[in-house]
Amino acid sequence: MTPNTTSLIELPTDLDGTQLPQHVAAIMDGNGRWAKQRGLPRMMGHKRGAAALKDLLRCCKDWGIGALTVYAFSTENWGRSMEEVDFLMTLFENLFQAELAEMVLEGVKLEVVGDLAHLSPSLYRAIDRAKTATQHNQGVRFTVAINYGGRQEIVRACQTIATQVRAGEIEVADIDENLLSEHLDTANLPDPDLLIRTSGEMRISNFLLWQLAYAEIYVTDTLWPDFDRRAFHQALLNYQQRHRRFGKA
Ligand code: FPP
């Protein structure tokens, strides 16, 4: 083991603390495959995935990364078996309840994005309670996407803006990129600098379509439950080797 990867509690010395992404987004893929490889039910993969997420959130705090946004459940995920959907919804609810005290203690500010109107009342209440309890926190901004689809989010924003135009509150000429951003679920969050996708798939799968316009994309074969600090370190090293041009020469 090299000295800078012994514990990884501190920022590894081969990373430049002034060039870290301020907002990291993650598509947490591969829970099912992780479980299958071990002859375990898929649900065990999701449980281990939740543990990996918890450590990543703590790592963001330890290393000074201000925002983490994760894709927990897409609008397409309703197509999974009822057993798996129910398991995931119960897992989310339990986590929002069980981890709330620690999130408050660690200064995490929780946000949940997506179409929440169709979640069960008890999950909705757990989300609402956790958001309210953490709303004034100044630490890592932790955003969880549940029943989220990037296209749907943009459509919802357009509907709100169109309603405002029809009511005479704004003019068509007032519609610009800033206005649209302000009507997305992620309003007030800076766009992600880095998108991490685990388990090797080279797709963004309807995640943060607008917000990822200039993000660096890092795909790793590591399955999500194995995505630990060492894997995050590799992702950040890779990110720091990129030259971000934002479309300029
Ligand atoms: C994708 O792996 C993972 C999910 C659909 C669920 C992710 C959820 C968690 C890690 C729990 C997080 C909890 C909170 C509160 C944010 P997959 O099932 O698609 O894996 P596969 O592609 O190998 O089948």
Residues whose N, C-alpha, C, O or C-beta is under 5 A from the ligand:
A	BS01	FPP	M28 D29 G30 N31 G32 R33 W34 H46 G49 A50 Y71 A72 F92 L95 V144
